[in-house]
Each structure stands twice: as structure tokens, then as C-alpha cells.
């Protein structure tokens, strides 16, 4: 009885101490421009989940206010705003900062890259996060992986793609390193912010597009213009989004507020993985059965050509950018070590 009473008393004391610490916290407010619309399934919703988790974990003493793309800064300049100090935080993806260094794309997604478990292993336990933070530190930014989504589709097309020749001359929205691969196959690519894609496709500014996985693509209504939907998403088997905080602002936060940011991202990652894996079948079957979408898989010949092109892109990027080579070699070495576990640990 005495021991039980001691445990209860100790637990109560801890709660009281934590509450007192929270009460003493100075209220901090960050503005967080986003690269993604807040209504966007999974990705945009994750940003709102993150801010709610932070508020709950800090009893409202750290408020991170989400801003829609373009409200404070253009969607693709959110990270740059954090670097310059014009925004305290941002929600975006490492690949959107590629103009600073193409190596940043490796922390977003890699063609023919790993699925979520392997990617997480490299990021959190294999040294990937340390590498990305070293790079972002040069821009006065601290980054926090805060969301990872399952495999994407590899594109919406107006007509069936029967050979590599059918790709030549197409104008297509494409993200990251996959865009460089498509260019090798004769596609003219451009990077558009999520909110600009549908109009460009509808107006014919682009002939085709990739964006994300079925439950998100469905919301954008790409099937209204293009009926051929291709898989697998060779360019993005898993894709990361992150929260970025200005380093000076981060350093000024209390330990409790810092811990809340990290915990909020961990909770958000867990939610998105579960939701992302649970929801794709419904979107696929609805688009197929109700909207006349043709769900296609690439022929072995086209996939072989895509993979060959990726090998060329990886070699060229490594030759052009020593930092890309450093990060890519580190990532590749981890995958080589991981391969024995992947080959025997999972059902094929």
C-alpha cells in the first residue's frame, strides 16, 4: 500500500511539475508557410496535424500557424523564406530546395529507391538526417522529417503509352530526379506547384503529369483530362515532407518546445503511413469504376529504358556535383548493406 501510494504521489508530482513548467513557458508564435494546400489529402492534412500536436504537447505555449501556399510567400520559396528569416518555419519537401543543391533531392525521393521502412532506416539510423542537417545548417535552417507517404503513381496521360517513342515530345509536370530521367526519354519536364497542375493540364500547357498517390490525385481530378494512369511510381516509392525552422529561432526555443516539435513530427509520420496504406484501394477502384480511368502498368521494355536512363542521370549528377556524389554514395552504401535483410527478411 505504501509503495502504491508512493507511485501515485510520484506520478502526481511529475504531472504537477510538468504543468508548472508549461505554465512558466513564454508563449511563442511561428508563421509556417506551406508548399502544399492545407486541404490536400495526407500531405496538406499532415501539416495541420503537426501544428495541432505541437499545440497540445505544449498546452498552447508554442503556436505554429499554417499559411496556405502563396499567402506569405510563393509555394516553392517556403524554405528560402526560412533561410532568409522572413518566416520562422515552413512546411515543404527537400527537393523543392534543389536550386541550392541538387543533393537535397535525395532526402525527398530517389528513382528506384527504397520503400518507407528502408528509407526511414537510412534517414533516422543510417546517417541520412545528419547529412541533410549539415547541408541545411549552411542556410541557417534546421529540418525535421515530418511526413512520409507510400508509393506514388508515375503519371497521367491522355493516351496509352505503348513504347518509349510515345513519350518523346510530351510536355509533363515532373518532380525531382525523376524529371531528369524523363528528359532522357525525350519528355520536356517542368516543376509546378501542386495547386497549379490541374489548370496547366486542362489548358494544354502540359500534356501529362505526375503528382502523388491515388487518394491525392483523385482530389485534384486529373482523370477529367487524362484517362491513362500509370504504375508503379518508379520515381517515388516513398516521399518525404519536412518542417523547416530558422536556426536562430530554433536555438531560442526551450527544451520543452524543441521536444514537442520532434514528438509532433513522429506522431504525424505514424498517422500518415497508416492512412496512406489504408486508403489507396478505394480511390483506385472509384476512379476505375466511376470515372473511366484506365489503370496501366509500364511494359518491361519501357521500365528497362527508364531504369537505364536513371543510371545515366545518377552518374551525371554525381560527376557534376561533388556533394550529390557524397550523399548519393552514402545512401547507396546503406542500401547495399541493407540488401541482405531485405532479401531474406520479407516475403517476395
C-alpha positions in Angstrom: 0.0 0.0 0.0 2.8 2.4 0.9 4.6 1.6 -2.3 1.4 2.1 -4.4 0.8 5.4 -2.6 4.4 6.4 -3.3 4.0 5.6 -7.0 0.8 7.7 -7.2 2.4 10.5 -5.4 5.4 10.5 -7.6 3.2 10.4 -10.8 1.1 13.3 -9.5 4.2 15.3 -8.6 5.6 14.7 -12.2 2.3 15.9 -13.7 2.3 19.0 -11.4 5.9 19.7 -12.2 5.2 19.4 -16.0 2.2 21.6 -15.7 4.1 24.2 -13.7 6.9 24.1 -16.4 4.3 24.6 -19.1 2.7 27.5 -17.2 6.1 29.2 -16.9 6.8 28.9 -20.7 6.9 32.1 -22.6 4.3 31.9 -25.4 6.0 31.6 -28.8 4.3 32.1 -32.2 5.7 30.9 -35.5 4.3 31.5 -39.0 4.7 28.5 -41.3 4.1 29.0 -45.0 3.4 25.8 -46.9 4.3 24.4 -50.3 1.1 22.3 -50.2 -2.6 23.4 -49.9 -3.9 22.6 -46.4 -6.8 20.7 -47.9 -4.6 18.3 -49.8 -5.2 14.7 -48.6 -2.4 13.3 -46.5 0.3 15.9 -47.3 -1.6 19.1 -46.6 -3.6 17.4 -43.8 -0.4 16.3 -42.2 0.7 19.9 -41.7 -2.4 20.7 -39.8 -1.9 17.5 -37.7 1.6 18.7 -36.9 0.5 22.1 -35.7 -2.3 20.6 -33.5 0.1 18.1 -32.0 2.6 20.9 -31.1 -0.2 23.0 -29.5 -1.4 20.0 -27.5 2.1 19.0 -26.3 2.9 22.5 -25.2 -0.5 23.4 -23.8 -0.7 26.1 -26.4 2.6 27.9 -25.4 4.1 27.1 -28.9 1.7 28.1 -31.7 2.7 27.3 -35.2 0.3 29.0 -37.7 -0.1 27.3 -41.0 -0.3 29.5 -44.1 -1.6 28.4 -47.5 0.8 28.4 -50.5 1.2 32.0 -51.8 -0.3 33.6 -48.7 3.0 34.7 -47.3 5.5 33.5 -50.0 5.2 31.5 -53.2 4.8 27.8 -52.6 8.2 26.8 -53.9 10.0 29.5 -51.9 8.9 28.5 -48.4 12.3 27.0 -47.4 14.1 30.0 -48.8 11.9 32.3 -46.6 13.0 30.4 -43.5 16.6 30.7 -44.6 16.3 34.4 -45.0 14.4 34.8 -41.7 11.3 36.2 -43.3 9.4 33.2 -41.9 10.1 31.3 -38.7 9.1 27.9 -40.1 8.0 26.2 -43.4 6.3 23.0 -44.5 7.8 21.7 -47.7 10.0 19.0 -49.2 13.8 18.8 -49.5 13.5 18.5 -53.3 11.9 22.0 -53.5 15.3 23.4 -52.3 17.2 21.7 -55.1 18.2 25.0 -56.7 20.5 25.5 -53.7 22.0 22.0 -54.1 20.7 19.0 -56.2 21.8 16.7 -53.3 18.7 17.9 -51.4 16.5 15.8 -53.7 18.0 12.6 -52.3 16.3 13.4 -49.0 12.9 13.7 -50.7 12.7 10.7 -53.0 15.0 8.7 -55.3 14.1 6.9 -58.5 14.1 3.1 -58.0 14.6 3.9 -54.3 13.5 2.3 -51.1 10.1 1.8 -49.7 9.2 3.5 -46.4 10.9 1.2 -43.9 14.3 1.2 -45.6 14.1 4.9 -46.3 13.3 5.6 -42.6 16.2 3.4 -41.6 18.7 5.4 -43.6 17.2 8.8 -42.5 17.0 8.1 -38.8 19.5 5.4 -38.1 21.8 5.3 -41.1 23.1 8.9 -41.1 20.8 10.4 -43.6 19.4 13.0 -41.3 22.8 14.0 -40.1 23.9 14.7 -43.7 20.8 16.7 -44.5 21.1 18.8 -41.4 24.7 19.6 -42.2 23.6 20.9 -45.6 20.6 22.9 -44.3 22.7 24.4 -41.5 24.7 26.2 -44.2 21.4 28.0 -45.0 20.6 28.7 -41.3 17.8 26.1 -41.4 17.0 23.1 -39.1 15.0 20.4 -40.8 12.6 17.8 -39.3 11.3 14.9 -41.4 7.6 15.1 -40.6 5.7 13.1 -43.1 6.4 10.2 -45.5 3.9 8.8 -48.0 3.6 5.5 -49.8 4.5 4.9 -53.5 3.2 7.4 -56.0 1.7 6.8 -59.4 4.1 7.6 -62.3 1.8 9.7 -64.4 -1.5 10.7 -66.0 -1.5 10.6 -69.8 -4.1 11.4 -72.4 -3.4 8.3 -74.4 -1.9 4.9 -73.8 1.9 4.8 -73.8 2.9 1.7 -75.8 6.6 2.4 -76.4 9.3 4.8 -75.4 8.7 6.7 -78.6 5.2 7.6 -77.4 6.9 9.7 -74.6 9.0 11.8 -76.9 7.9 15.4 -77.3 5.4 15.3 -74.4 5.3 18.3 -72.0 5.0 16.9 -68.5 4.9 18.1 -64.9 7.5 16.1 -63.0 9.3 16.3 -59.7 12.8 15.8 -58.6 15.4 13.4 -60.1 12.6 11.6 -61.9 12.2 14.7 -64.1 15.8 14.3 -65.3 15.1 10.7 -66.1 12.1 11.6 -68.2 14.1 14.2 -70.1 16.5 11.4 -71.1 13.5 9.8 -72.8 12.6 12.9 -74.7 10.0 14.4 -72.3 10.1 18.2 -71.7 9.5 18.5 -68.0 8.7 21.4 -65.7 8.1 21.6 -61.9 4.7 23.1 -61.0 3.4 23.7 -57.5 0.5 21.3 -56.6 -2.2 24.0 -56.9 -1.1 24.9 -60.5 -1.1 21.4 -62.0 -4.8 20.8 -62.9 -5.2 24.1 -64.8 -2.0 23.6 -66.7 -3.2 20.1 -67.8 -6.7 21.3 -68.6 -5.4 24.2 -70.7 -2.8 22.1 -72.5 0.2 23.9 -71.1 1.3 20.4 -70.2 0.3 17.1 -71.9 0.8 14.8 -68.9 1.5 15.0 -65.2 2.6 13.0 -62.2 1.8 14.3 -58.8 1.2 11.8 -56.0 -0.6 8.7 -55.0 -4.2 7.8 -55.9 -6.1 9.3 -53.0 -4.5 12.7 -53.6 -4.6 12.5 -57.4 -8.3 11.8 -57.2 -8.9 15.0 -55.2 -7.2 17.0 -58.0 -9.4 15.5 -60.7 -6.7 14.8 -63.2 -8.9 12.0 -64.5 -11.2 14.6 -66.0 -8.5 15.4 -68.6 -6.2 12.3 -68.8 -7.6 8.8 -68.5 -4.5 6.7 -68.6 -3.0 6.2 -65.1 0.4 4.5 -64.9 2.1 2.5 -62.2 4.4 1.7 -60.5 5.8 5.0 -59.2 9.4 4.2 -60.0 10.4 7.8 -59.3 8.9 8.0 -55.8 8.5 4.7 -53.9 8.4 6.8 -50.7 8.4 10.6 -50.5 9.3 12.8 -47.5 8.0 16.2 -46.5 9.6 18.2 -43.7 9.2 21.1 -41.3 11.9 23.7 -41.5 12.7 26.2 -38.7 15.0 29.1 -38.9 18.1 28.1 -36.9 18.2 31.3 -34.8 14.5 30.8 -33.9 15.1 27.1 -33.1 18.1 27.8 -30.8 15.9 30.3 -28.9 13.2 27.7 -28.1 13.1 26.0 -24.7 13.9 22.3 -24.4 10.2 21.5 -23.9 9.2 23.3 -27.1 12.0 21.6 -29.1 10.9 18.2 -27.8 7.3 19.0 -28.7 8.3 19.7 -32.3 10.2 16.4 -32.6 7.4 14.4 -31.0 4.7 16.1 -33.1 6.6 15.1 -36.3 6.9 11.5 -35.0 3.1 11.3 -34.4 2.4 12.8 -37.8 4.6 10.3 -39.6 2.8 7.4 -37.8 -0.6 8.7 -38.8 0.2 9.3 -42.4 1.8 5.9 -43.0 -1.2 4.2 -41.6 -3.7 6.3 -43.5 -1.7 6.2 -46.7 -1.6 2.4 -46.8 -5.2 2.0 -45.8 -6.8 4.3 -48.4 -5.4 3.8 -51.8 -7.6 0.9 -52.9 -10.8 3.0 -52.5 -9.5 5.8 -54.7 -8.3 3.4 -57.4 -11.5 1.5 -57.6 -13.7 4.6 -57.6 -11.7 6.2 -60.4 -11.7 3.0 -62.4 -15.4 2.2 -62.0 -16.9 5.6 -61.8 -14.6 7.9 -63.9 -13.4 5.5 -66.6 -9.8 5.6 -65.7 -7.5 3.0 -67.3 -5.1 1.7 -64.6 -1.9 0.7 -66.5 1.4 -0.8 -65.7 4.6 0.0 -67.7 5.8 -2.7 -70.1 9.0 -4.4 -69.2 10.7 -2.7 -72.2 9.7 0.8 -71.0 10.7 0.1 -67.4 14.1 -1.2 -68.6 14.6 2.0 -70.6 13.6 4.2 -67.6 16.0 2.3 -65.3 18.8 2.7 -67.8 18.1 6.4 -68.0 18.2 6.7 -64.2 21.6 5.1 -64.1 22.9 7.7 -66.5 21.3 10.6 -64.5 22.8 9.4 -61.3 26.3 9.2 -62.8 25.9 12.6 -64.4 24.7 14.3 -61.3 27.5 12.7 -59.3 30.1 14.0 -61.8 28.6 17.5 -61.8 28.1 17.9 -58.0 30.6 16.5 -55.5 28.1 17.0 -52.7 25.5 15.0 -54.7 28.1 12.2 -55.1 28.9 12.3 -51.4 25.3 12.0 -50.3 24.3 9.5 -53.1 27.3 7.3 -52.3 26.4 7.3 -48.6 22.8 6.4 -49.4 23.9 3.7 -51.9 26.3 2.1 -49.4 23.5 1.9 -46.8 21.2 0.2 -49.3 23.9 -2.3 -50.2 24.3 -3.2 -46.5 20.5 -3.4 -46.0 20.1 -5.7 -49.0 20.8 -8.9 -47.2 18.0 -8.2 -44.7 15.6 -7.1 -47.5 16.3 -10.2 -49.5 15.7 -12.7 -46.7 13.5 -10.9 -44.1 10.4 -10.2 -46.2 8.1 -12.3 -48.3 8.6 -11.7 -52.0 
